[in-house]
Amino acid sequence: MDYSKFFSEDVGSFMRSPVREIFKKVDLASIYSFAGGYPDAATFPLDDIRRISAQVLDRYGAKALQYGATQGVPELREVIARRYGVAVENVQVTTSSQQGIDVCTRVFANPGDVILTTSPTYLGALQSFKSYRADVRTLEEFGFSLGSRSRLPRDNFALRAHPSQADAWAPPVYEATGGHGCPEQAAPAADIPVKFCYVIPDFQNPSGETMTLPEREALVALAREHDFLIVEDSPYRELRYSGEPVPTIYSLAPERTLHLGSFSKIFAPGFRLGWILGPTELLDQIYVCKQSLDLCPPIFDQYIAAEFMGSGALDANLAKSIALYRAKRDKMLSLLEKYMPSGVTWTHPEGGLFLFLTLPEGFDTVALYDRALSAGVAYVAGSFFYVDGSHRNTMRLNFSFLDASRMEAGIRLLAEVIREAAK
């Protein structure tokens, strides 16, 4: 039977996650996996969860197992508001921060609307944007580069907040470099309004890089000048191992920023809880949208998370998690120095769960993947994180999941696969 006639037009825009496809095929315990974004299970506070679960049932009884408010239970919203210095009405609880990305896209973007993002960017965000048929453009296309590529925006940014302002800015000038913006390719339309820009400013997934304060301020100025929103995805911000914290974009521009947080990396991903901080006018539309998605976030999980965060148990557990992950990051960096062949470079993240490798030109980490997996080591090809699928000589490595005692064998094996591919 041909089922294709039953599918909506959106189905053609869905992207499969290469990470999830790996997990379907492979037992992670049987290989050296640097592929997923899994936290180390040793950071899950099992004793606290047992104790708090009993307290929640004693305190709330059947209420903890009933439906609840779409915005989230008041106890959790209040704890989040206190921790991050905002009013309770500026807090919306979500069923994971992935839902936060998805609901923002659903609420703000029509098919064909422009969403800006960095290059590379989080694969799960690209999946959401494309599923709603948004026109995903990179900040670099419009002259704004981040990280090691450039520290400040160039002067040729060409966006229009409104078509009526079409004479206000000149279109960008492109160099003959090929790919996006080459002379053979039409420049991005200068009169297309941008709905929002999506960024992960702290310990980005996949690169591990952190936006500097001048970069954040420049992006805020750009958003105000050209009148678009900023979706600040911040699931890793609390996991800093070195360097000094940088103010959030939300703190710089609360009137046009939606700040996404998550319990998945700082508590336990199985609870599927996150939150959005933002203007009440925007959160109200997200609240209405969420009513049709899941009615409410998991109630029992919320009460546990509220007690965990509000009692100080989160901070105590974070201290242990940070110490563990700092050691793992440092170990992976030293192993890359020890084993990787000449010409391979990588980022040096100050926090988070990932770093990004760049192999010499001519390597194709997508084509190399099956060989690596057959040898017993997994990574995620970096091209999946690029809007145009470019940079096929890159890969993302996760340092949080694999046990430290197995990390050296895994990195040594990956280096051997790369070395063999160069022959």
MIFIBA-963132 format. One record per residue (C-alpha): x, z, y; residue number from 1; residue in three letters. Coordinates in steps of 0.5 Angstrom, whole numbers. Each point is the difference from the previous one (the first is absolute). Example, Ala and Ser with C-alpha at 12.3 -4.5 7.8 and 13.67 -1.06 7.14 Angstrom:
2
r x=25; z=16; y=-9; pos=1; code=Ala
r x=2; z=-2; y=7; pos=2; code=Ser
END
This chain:
423
r x=0; z=0; y=0; pos=1; code=Met
r x=2; z=-2; y=7; pos=2; code=Asp
r x=0; z=7; y=4; pos=3; code=Tyr
r x=3; z=-3; y=6; pos=4; code=Ser
r x=-6; z=-2; y=4; pos=5; code=Lys
r x=-2; z=7; y=0; pos=6; code=Phe
r x=6; z=2; y=4; pos=7; code=Phe
r x=0; z=1; y=8; pos=8; code=Ser
r x=4; z=-4; y=4; pos=9; code=Glu
r x=4; z=6; y=1; pos=10; code=Asp
r x=3; z=0; y=-7; pos=11; code=Val
r x=4; z=-6; y=1; pos=12; code=Gly
r x=4; z=5; y=6; pos=13; code=Ser
r x=2; z=6; y=-5; pos=14; code=Phe
r x=7; z=1; y=-2; pos=15; code=Met
r x=2; z=3; y=-6; pos=16; code=Arg
r x=5; z=6; y=1; pos=17; code=Ser
r x=7; z=-2; y=-4; pos=18; code=Pro
r x=1; z=8; y=-1; pos=19; code=Val
r x=-7; z=1; y=-3; pos=20; code=Arg
r x=2; z=-6; y=-5; pos=21; code=Glu
r x=6; z=3; y=-2; pos=22; code=Ile
r x=-4; z=6; y=-2; pos=23; code=Phe
r x=-5; z=-3; y=-4; pos=24; code=Lys
r x=6; z=-3; y=-4; pos=25; code=Lys
r x=5; z=5; y=-1; pos=26; code=Val
r x=1; z=7; y=-2; pos=27; code=Asp
r x=4; z=3; y=6; pos=28; code=Leu
r x=3; z=5; y=-4; pos=29; code=Ala
r x=3; z=-5; y=-4; pos=30; code=Ser
r x=4; z=-3; y=5; pos=31; code=Ile
r x=4; z=1; y=7; pos=32; code=Tyr
r x=-6; z=-1; y=5; pos=33; code=Ser
r x=2; z=0; y=7; pos=34; code=Phe
r x=-6; z=-4; y=1; pos=35; code=Ala
r x=-6; z=4; y=2; pos=36; code=Gly
r x=-1; z=5; y=6; pos=37; code=Gly
r x=-2; z=6; y=-5; pos=38; code=Tyr
r x=2; z=7; y=2; pos=39; code=Pro
r x=4; z=4; y=-4; pos=40; code=Asp
r x=-5; z=4; y=-5; pos=41; code=Ala
r x=5; z=6; y=1; pos=42; code=Ala
r x=-3; z=1; y=7; pos=43; code=Thr
r x=-7; z=1; y=-2; pos=44; code=Phe
r x=-2; z=7; y=1; pos=45; code=Pro
r x=-3; z=1; y=-6; pos=46; code=Leu
r x=0; z=8; y=0; pos=47; code=Asp
r x=-3; z=0; y=7; pos=48; code=Asp
r x=-5; z=-5; y=-2; pos=49; code=Ile
r x=-2; z=4; y=-6; pos=50; code=Arg
r x=-1; z=6; y=5; pos=51; code=Arg
r x=-3; z=-4; y=6; pos=52; code=Ile
r x=-5; z=-3; y=-5; pos=53; code=Ser
r x=-3; z=7; y=-2; pos=54; code=Ala
r x=0; z=2; y=7; pos=55; code=Gln
r x=-4; z=-6; y=2; pos=56; code=Val
r x=-5; z=1; y=-6; pos=57; code=Leu
r x=-1; z=8; y=2; pos=58; code=Asp
r x=-1; z=-2; y=7; pos=59; code=Arg
r x=-4; z=-6; y=0; pos=60; code=Tyr
r x=-3; z=0; y=-7; pos=61; code=Gly
r x=-5; z=-6; y=-1; pos=62; code=Ala
r x=1; z=-2; y=7; pos=63; code=Lys
r x=7; z=-3; y=-2; pos=64; code=Ala
r x=-3; z=-4; y=-5; pos=65; code=Leu
r x=-5; z=-3; y=5; pos=66; code=Gln
r x=-1; z=-6; y=4; pos=67; code=Tyr
r x=3; z=1; y=7; pos=68; code=Gly
r x=1; z=-2; y=7; pos=69; code=Ala
r x=3; z=-7; y=1; pos=70; code=Thr
r x=5; z=2; y=5; pos=71; code=Gln
r x=3; z=5; y=-5; pos=72; code=Gly
r x=-2; z=7; y=-1; pos=73; code=Val
r x=1; z=4; y=7; pos=74; code=Pro
r x=5; z=5; y=-3; pos=75; code=Glu
r x=5; z=-6; y=-2; pos=76; code=Leu
r x=-1; z=-3; y=7; pos=77; code=Arg
r x=1; z=6; y=4; pos=78; code=Glu
r x=7; z=1; y=-4; pos=79; code=Val
r x=2; z=-7; y=1; pos=80; code=Ile
r x=-2; z=1; y=8; pos=81; code=Ala
r x=4; z=6; y=0; pos=82; code=Arg
r x=6; z=-2; y=-3; pos=83; code=Arg
r x=0; z=-7; y=4; pos=84; code=Tyr
r x=-2; z=3; y=7; pos=85; code=Gly
r x=-6; z=-4; y=0; pos=86; code=Val
r x=-8; z=2; y=1; pos=87; code=Ala
r x=-4; z=0; y=-6; pos=88; code=Val
r x=-4; z=-6; y=2; pos=89; code=Glu
r x=6; z=-4; y=0; pos=90; code=Asn
r x=1; z=1; y=-7; pos=91; code=Val
r x=-3; z=-5; y=-6; pos=92; code=Gln
r x=1; z=2; y=-7; pos=93; code=Val
r x=1; z=-6; y=-5; pos=94; code=Thr
r x=1; z=-1; y=-7; pos=95; code=Thr
r x=7; z=-2; y=0; pos=96; code=Ser
r x=4; z=-3; y=6; pos=97; code=Ser
r x=-1; z=-7; y=-3; pos=98; code=Gln
r x=-7; z=1; y=1; pos=99; code=Gln
r x=2; z=2; y=7; pos=100; code=Gly
r x=3; z=-7; y=1; pos=101; code=Ile
r x=-5; z=-4; y=-4; pos=102; code=Asp
r x=-6; z=3; y=5; pos=103; code=Val
r x=4; z=-1; y=6; pos=104; code=Cys
r x=0; z=-7; y=-2; pos=105; code=Thr
r x=-7; z=-1; y=-2; pos=106; code=Arg
r x=-2; z=3; y=7; pos=107; code=Val
r x=4; z=-3; y=4; pos=108; code=Phe
r x=2; z=-7; y=-2; pos=109; code=Ala
r x=-4; z=-6; y=-1; pos=110; code=Asn
r x=2; z=-6; y=-5; pos=111; code=Pro
r x=5; z=-4; y=4; pos=112; code=Gly
r x=2; z=6; y=5; pos=113; code=Asp
r x=7; z=1; y=1; pos=114; code=Val
r x=3; z=7; y=-2; pos=115; code=Ile
r x=8; z=1; y=1; pos=116; code=Leu
r x=5; z=3; y=-4; pos=117; code=Thr
r x=7; z=1; y=-1; pos=118; code=Thr
r x=4; z=-4; y=-5; pos=119; code=Ser
r x=1; z=2; y=-5; pos=120; code=Pro
r x=-7; z=5; y=-1; pos=121; code=Thr
r x=-3; z=4; y=-5; pos=122; code=Tyr
r x=-3; z=-4; y=-5; pos=123; code=Leu
r x=-7; z=4; y=-1; pos=124; code=Gly
r x=-1; z=-2; y=7; pos=125; code=Ala
r x=1; z=-7; y=-1; pos=126; code=Leu
r x=-5; z=0; y=-5; pos=127; code=Gln
r x=-5; z=3; y=4; pos=128; code=Ser
r x=1; z=-5; y=6; pos=129; code=Phe
r x=0; z=-6; y=-4; pos=130; code=Lys
r x=-7; z=3; y=-4; pos=131; code=Ser
r x=-3; z=0; y=6; pos=132; code=Tyr
r x=3; z=-7; y=2; pos=133; code=Arg
r x=3; z=2; y=6; pos=134; code=Ala
r x=6; z=-4; y=3; pos=135; code=Asp
r x=6; z=4; y=-1; pos=136; code=Val
r x=6; z=-1; y=5; pos=137; code=Arg
r x=6; z=3; y=1; pos=138; code=Thr
r x=3; z=4; y=6; pos=139; code=Leu
r x=6; z=-4; y=-1; pos=140; code=Glu
r x=-4; z=-7; y=1; pos=141; code=Glu
r x=-2; z=3; y=7; pos=142; code=Phe
r x=7; z=2; y=2; pos=143; code=Gly
r x=0; z=7; y=-2; pos=144; code=Phe
r x=5; z=2; y=-5; pos=145; code=Ser
r x=1; z=7; y=-3; pos=146; code=Leu
r x=6; z=4; y=-4; pos=147; code=Gly
r x=7; z=-3; y=-1; pos=148; code=Ser
r x=-3; z=-7; y=2; pos=149; code=Arg
r x=-1; z=2; y=7; pos=150; code=Ser
r x=-1; z=6; y=4; pos=151; code=Arg
r x=-4; z=-2; y=6; pos=152; code=Leu
r x=-6; z=-6; y=1; pos=153; code=Pro
r x=2; z=-6; y=3; pos=154; code=Arg
r x=-3; z=-3; y=6; pos=155; code=Asp
r x=-4; z=-6; y=-4; pos=156; code=Asn
r x=-6; z=4; y=-3; pos=157; code=Phe
r x=-6; z=-4; y=1; pos=158; code=Ala
r x=-6; z=3; y=-1; pos=159; code=Leu
r x=-7; z=0; y=3; pos=160; code=Arg
r x=-4; z=6; y=1; pos=161; code=Ala
r x=-6; z=-5; y=2; pos=162; code=His
r x=0; z=-7; y=0; pos=163; code=Pro
r x=-2; z=0; y=8; pos=164; code=Ser
r x=7; z=3; y=1; pos=165; code=Gln
r x=3; z=-7; y=-3; pos=166; code=Ala
r x=5; z=-1; y=6; pos=167; code=Asp
r x=3; z=7; y=0; pos=168; code=Ala
r x=5; z=-1; y=-5; pos=169; code=Trp
r x=5; z=-6; y=-2; pos=170; code=Ala
r x=0; z=-2; y=-8; pos=171; code=Pro
r x=6; z=2; y=-4; pos=172; code=Pro
r x=6; z=-4; y=0; pos=173; code=Val
r x=3; z=-1; y=-7; pos=174; code=Tyr
r x=6; z=-2; y=-3; pos=175; code=Glu
r x=2; z=-5; y=-5; pos=176; code=Ala
r x=0; z=5; y=-6; pos=177; code=Thr
r x=-5; z=-2; y=-5; pos=178; code=Gly
r x=-6; z=4; y=-3; pos=179; code=Gly
r x=-5; z=3; y=5; pos=180; code=His
r x=1; z=-3; y=7; pos=181; code=Gly
r x=5; z=-6; y=-1; pos=182; code=Cys
r x=-1; z=-6; y=4; pos=183; code=Pro
r x=-4; z=-4; y=-5; pos=184; code=Glu
r x=-5; z=6; y=-1; pos=185; code=Gln
r x=-5; z=1; y=6; pos=186; code=Ala
r x=1; z=6; y=4; pos=187; code=Ala
r x=-5; z=6; y=-1; pos=188; code=Pro
r x=-6; z=-1; y=4; pos=189; code=Ala
r x=1; z=3; y=7; pos=190; code=Ala
r x=-8; z=2; y=1; pos=191; code=Asp
r x=-1; z=3; y=-7; pos=192; code=Ile
r x=-2; z=8; y=2; pos=193; code=Pro
r x=3; z=5; y=-5; pos=194; code=Val
r x=-4; z=5; y=-3; pos=195; code=Lys
r x=5; z=5; y=-2; pos=196; code=Phe
r x=7; z=1; y=-2; pos=197; code=Cys
r x=2; z=3; y=-6; pos=198; code=Tyr
r x=7; z=4; y=-1; pos=199; code=Val
r x=3; z=6; y=-4; pos=200; code=Ile
r x=5; z=3; y=5; pos=201; code=Pro
r x=3; z=5; y=-4; pos=202; code=Asp
r x=4; z=-2; y=-7; pos=203; code=Phe
r x=-4; z=-6; y=0; pos=204; code=Gln
r x=-2; z=-3; y=-7; pos=205; code=Asn
r x=4; z=-4; y=-2; pos=206; code=Pro
r x=6; z=0; y=4; pos=207; code=Ser
r x=0; z=8; y=1; pos=208; code=Gly
r x=2; z=-2; y=8; pos=209; code=Glu
r x=-3; z=5; y=5; pos=210; code=Thr
r x=-2; z=-3; y=7; pos=211; code=Met
r x=4; z=3; y=6; pos=212; code=Thr
r x=-4; z=3; y=6; pos=213; code=Leu
r x=2; z=-6; y=4; pos=214; code=Pro
r x=-3; z=-4; y=-5; pos=215; code=Glu
r x=-7; z=4; y=0; pos=216; code=Arg
r x=0; z=0; y=7; pos=217; code=Glu
r x=1; z=-7; y=1; pos=218; code=Ala
r x=-6; z=-2; y=-6; pos=219; code=Leu
r x=-4; z=5; y=4; pos=220; code=Val
r x=1; z=-4; y=7; pos=221; code=Ala
r x=-1; z=-6; y=-4; pos=222; code=Leu
r x=-7; z=2; y=-3; pos=223; code=Ala
r x=-2; z=3; y=7; pos=224; code=Arg
r x=2; z=-7; y=4; pos=225; code=Glu
r x=-4; z=-4; y=-5; pos=226; code=His
r x=-5; z=4; y=-2; pos=227; code=Asp
r x=0; z=1; y=-8; pos=228; code=Phe
r x=0; z=6; y=-4; pos=229; code=Leu
r x=6; z=3; y=-4; pos=230; code=Ile
r x=-1; z=3; y=-8; pos=231; code=Val
r x=5; z=5; y=-1; pos=232; code=Glu
r x=1; z=1; y=-7; pos=233; code=Asp
r x=4; z=6; y=-1; pos=234; code=Ser
r x=0; z=3; y=-8; pos=235; code=Pro
r x=7; z=1; y=0; pos=236; code=Tyr
r x=1; z=4; y=7; pos=237; code=Arg
r x=1; z=7; y=-3; pos=238; code=Glu
r x=5; z=-2; y=-5; pos=239; code=Leu
r x=6; z=-1; y=5; pos=240; code=Arg
r x=7; z=2; y=-3; pos=241; code=Tyr
r x=5; z=-1; y=6; pos=242; code=Ser
r x=0; z=-2; y=7; pos=243; code=Gly
r x=-5; z=2; y=5; pos=244; code=Glu
r x=-8; z=-1; y=0; pos=245; code=Pro
r x=-3; z=-5; y=5; pos=246; code=Val
r x=-6; z=1; y=4; pos=247; code=Pro
r x=-6; z=-4; y=-4; pos=248; code=Thr
r x=-3; z=-6; y=4; pos=249; code=Ile
r x=-7; z=4; y=0; pos=250; code=Tyr
r x=3; z=5; y=4; pos=251; code=Ser
r x=3; z=-5; y=5; pos=252; code=Leu
r x=-7; z=-4; y=0; pos=253; code=Ala
r x=-6; z=4; y=-3; pos=254; code=Pro
r x=-5; z=-4; y=4; pos=255; code=Glu
r x=2; z=-7; y=-5; pos=256; code=Arg
r x=3; z=3; y=-6; pos=257; code=Thr
r x=-2; z=2; y=-7; pos=258; code=Leu
r x=4; z=4; y=-3; pos=259; code=His
r x=0; z=0; y=-8; pos=260; code=Leu
r x=2; z=6; y=-4; pos=261; code=Gly
r x=0; z=1; y=-8; pos=262; code=Ser
r x=1; z=6; y=-5; pos=263; code=Phe
r x=3; z=-5; y=-5; pos=264; code=Ser
r x=7; z=1; y=2; pos=265; code=Lys
r x=0; z=7; y=2; pos=266; code=Ile
r x=-5; z=4; y=-5; pos=267; code=Phe
r x=-2; z=-5; y=-6; pos=268; code=Ala
r x=-3; z=-7; y=0; pos=269; code=Pro
r x=-5; z=1; y=-5; pos=270; code=Gly
r x=-4; z=4; y=5; pos=271; code=Phe
r x=-1; z=-7; y=4; pos=272; code=Arg
r x=-1; z=4; y=7; pos=273; code=Leu
r x=2; z=-3; y=7; pos=274; code=Gly
r x=-2; z=1; y=7; pos=275; code=Trp
r x=0; z=-4; y=6; pos=276; code=Ile
r x=1; z=2; y=7; pos=277; code=Leu
r x=-3; z=-4; y=6; pos=278; code=Gly
r x=-5; z=0; y=6; pos=279; code=Pro
r x=-7; z=2; y=-2; pos=280; code=Thr
r x=-3; z=-7; y=2; pos=281; code=Glu
r x=4; z=-3; y=-6; pos=282; code=Leu
r x=-1; z=5; y=-5; pos=283; code=Leu
r x=-7; z=0; y=1; pos=284; code=Asp
r x=0; z=-7; y=-2; pos=285; code=Gln
r x=5; z=1; y=-6; pos=286; code=Ile
r x=-5; z=6; y=-2; pos=287; code=Tyr
r x=-6; z=-5; y=0; pos=288; code=Val
r x=4; z=-5; y=-4; pos=289; code=Cys
r x=2; z=6; y=-5; pos=290; code=Lys
r x=-7; z=2; y=-2; pos=291; code=Gln
r x=-1; z=-7; y=-3; pos=292; code=Ser
r x=7; z=1; y=-4; pos=293; code=Leu
r x=0; z=7; y=-3; pos=294; code=Asp
r x=-5; z=4; y=3; pos=295; code=Leu
r x=6; z=5; y=1; pos=296; code=Cys
r x=7; z=2; y=-2; pos=297; code=Pro
r x=0; z=4; y=-6; pos=298; code=Pro
r x=-2; z=7; y=1; pos=299; code=Ile
r x=3; z=5; y=-5; pos=300; code=Phe
r x=7; z=-4; y=2; pos=301; code=Asp
r x=-1; z=1; y=7; pos=302; code=Gln
r x=-1; z=8; y=0; pos=303; code=Tyr
r x=6; z=1; y=-4; pos=304; code=Ile
r x=4; z=-5; y=5; pos=305; code=Ala
r x=-3; z=5; y=5; pos=306; code=Ala
r x=2; z=6; y=-3; pos=307; code=Glu
r x=7; z=-3; y=-2; pos=308; code=Phe
r x=2; z=-2; y=7; pos=309; code=Met
r x=-3; z=5; y=4; pos=310; code=Gly
r x=3; z=6; y=-4; pos=311; code=Ser
r x=7; z=-2; y=1; pos=312; code=Gly
r x=1; z=-3; y=-7; pos=313; code=Ala
r x=1; z=-7; y=2; pos=314; code=Leu
r x=6; z=2; y=5; pos=315; code=Asp
r x=3; z=4; y=-6; pos=316; code=Ala
r x=-1; z=-6; y=-5; pos=317; code=Asn
r x=2; z=-5; y=5; pos=318; code=Leu
r x=7; z=4; y=1; pos=319; code=Ala
r x=1; z=-1; y=-7; pos=320; code=Lys
r x=-2; z=-7; y=0; pos=321; code=Ser
r x=5; z=-2; y=5; pos=322; code=Ile
r x=6; z=4; y=-3; pos=323; code=Ala
r x=-2; z=-4; y=-6; pos=324; code=Leu
r x=-1; z=-7; y=3; pos=325; code=Tyr
r x=6; z=1; y=5; pos=326; code=Arg
r x=5; z=1; y=-7; pos=327; code=Ala
r x=-4; z=-6; y=-3; pos=328; code=Lys
r x=1; z=-5; y=6; pos=329; code=Arg
r x=8; z=2; y=1; pos=330; code=Asp
r x=1; z=-1; y=-7; pos=331; code=Lys
r x=-3; z=-7; y=0; pos=332; code=Met
r x=4; z=-2; y=6; pos=333; code=Leu
r x=6; z=3; y=-3; pos=334; code=Ser
r x=-1; z=-4; y=-7; pos=335; code=Leu
r x=-2; z=-6; y=4; pos=336; code=Leu
r x=7; z=0; y=3; pos=337; code=Glu
r x=3; z=1; y=-7; pos=338; code=Lys
r x=-3; z=-5; y=-4; pos=339; code=Tyr
r x=-3; z=-6; y=5; pos=340; code=Met
r x=4; z=-6; y=0; pos=341; code=Pro
r x=3; z=-3; y=7; pos=342; code=Ser
r x=-5; z=-3; y=4; pos=343; code=Gly
r x=-6; z=5; y=-1; pos=344; code=Val
r x=-2; z=4; y=6; pos=345; code=Thr
r x=-5; z=5; y=0; pos=346; code=Trp
r x=-4; z=5; y=5; pos=347; code=Thr
r x=2; z=7; y=1; pos=348; code=His
r x=-7; z=4; y=1; pos=349; code=Pro
r x=-1; z=6; y=4; pos=350; code=Glu
r x=-6; z=2; y=-5; pos=351; code=Gly
r x=-5; z=-3; y=-4; pos=352; code=Gly
r x=0; z=-2; y=-7; pos=353; code=Leu
r x=3; z=-7; y=1; pos=354; code=Phe
r x=6; z=-4; y=2; pos=355; code=Leu
r x=1; z=-8; y=0; pos=356; code=Phe
r x=5; z=-4; y=-3; pos=357; code=Leu
r x=3; z=-7; y=3; pos=358; code=Thr
r x=3; z=-5; y=-5; pos=359; code=Leu
r x=5; z=-5; y=2; pos=360; code=Pro
r x=-4; z=-7; y=2; pos=361; code=Glu
r x=-2; z=-4; y=-6; pos=362; code=Gly
r x=-2; z=6; y=-4; pos=363; code=Phe
r x=-8; z=0; y=-2; pos=364; code=Asp
r x=-2; z=7; y=-2; pos=365; code=Thr
r x=-7; z=-3; y=-2; pos=366; code=Val
r x=4; z=-4; y=-5; pos=367; code=Ala
r x=4; z=5; y=-2; pos=368; code=Leu
r x=-5; z=5; y=-2; pos=369; code=Tyr
r x=-2; z=-2; y=-7; pos=370; code=Asp
r x=8; z=1; y=-2; pos=371; code=Arg
r x=0; z=6; y=3; pos=372; code=Ala
r x=-6; z=3; y=-3; pos=373; code=Leu
r x=3; z=-3; y=-7; pos=374; code=Ser
r x=6; z=4; y=1; pos=375; code=Ala
r x=-4; z=6; y=2; pos=376; code=Gly
r x=0; z=1; y=7; pos=377; code=Val
r x=-6; z=-1; y=5; pos=378; code=Ala
r x=0; z=-1; y=8; pos=379; code=Tyr
r x=-5; z=-4; y=5; pos=380; code=Val
r x=2; z=-6; y=2; pos=381; code=Ala
r x=1; z=0; y=8; pos=382; code=Gly
r x=-4; z=-6; y=1; pos=383; code=Ser
r x=-6; z=3; y=-2; pos=384; code=Phe
r x=0; z=4; y=7; pos=385; code=Phe
r x=1; z=-6; y=4; pos=386; code=Tyr
r x=-6; z=-4; y=3; pos=387; code=Val
r x=3; z=-6; y=-1; pos=388; code=Asp
r x=3; z=2; y=-7; pos=389; code=Gly
r x=7; z=-2; y=3; pos=390; code=Ser
r x=6; z=4; y=-1; pos=391; code=His
r x=0; z=-1; y=-8; pos=392; code=Arg
r x=7; z=3; y=0; pos=393; code=Asn
r x=-2; z=7; y=1; pos=394; code=Thr
r x=-3; z=6; y=-4; pos=395; code=Met
r x=-3; z=7; y=1; pos=396; code=Arg
r x=3; z=6; y=-4; pos=397; code=Leu
r x=-4; z=6; y=0; pos=398; code=Asn
r x=4; z=7; y=-1; pos=399; code=Phe
r x=-5; z=5; y=-1; pos=400; code=Ser
r x=-3; z=-1; y=-7; pos=401; code=Phe
r x=6; z=-1; y=-5; pos=402; code=Leu
r x=3; z=6; y=-2; pos=403; code=Asp
r x=7; z=1; y=3; pos=404; code=Ala
r x=3; z=1; y=-7; pos=405; code=Ser
r x=-2; z=-7; y=-1; pos=406; code=Arg
r x=1; z=-4; y=7; pos=407; code=Met
r x=8; z=-1; y=-1; pos=408; code=Glu
r x=-2; z=-4; y=-7; pos=409; code=Ala
r x=-5; z=-4; y=4; pos=410; code=Gly
r x=4; z=-2; y=6; pos=411; code=Ile
r x=6; z=-2; y=-5; pos=412; code=Arg
r x=-5; z=-4; y=-4; pos=413; code=Leu
r x=-3; z=-3; y=6; pos=414; code=Leu
r x=7; z=-2; y=3; pos=415; code=Ala
r x=2; z=-3; y=-6; pos=416; code=Glu
r x=-7; z=-5; y=0; pos=417; code=Val
r x=2; z=-2; y=7; pos=418; code=Ile
r x=7; z=-1; y=-2; pos=419; code=Arg
r x=-2; z=-4; y=-6; pos=420; code=Glu
r x=-5; z=-4; y=4; pos=421; code=Ala
r x=6; z=-2; y=5; pos=422; code=Ala
r x=4; z=-4; y=-5; pos=423; code=Lys
END
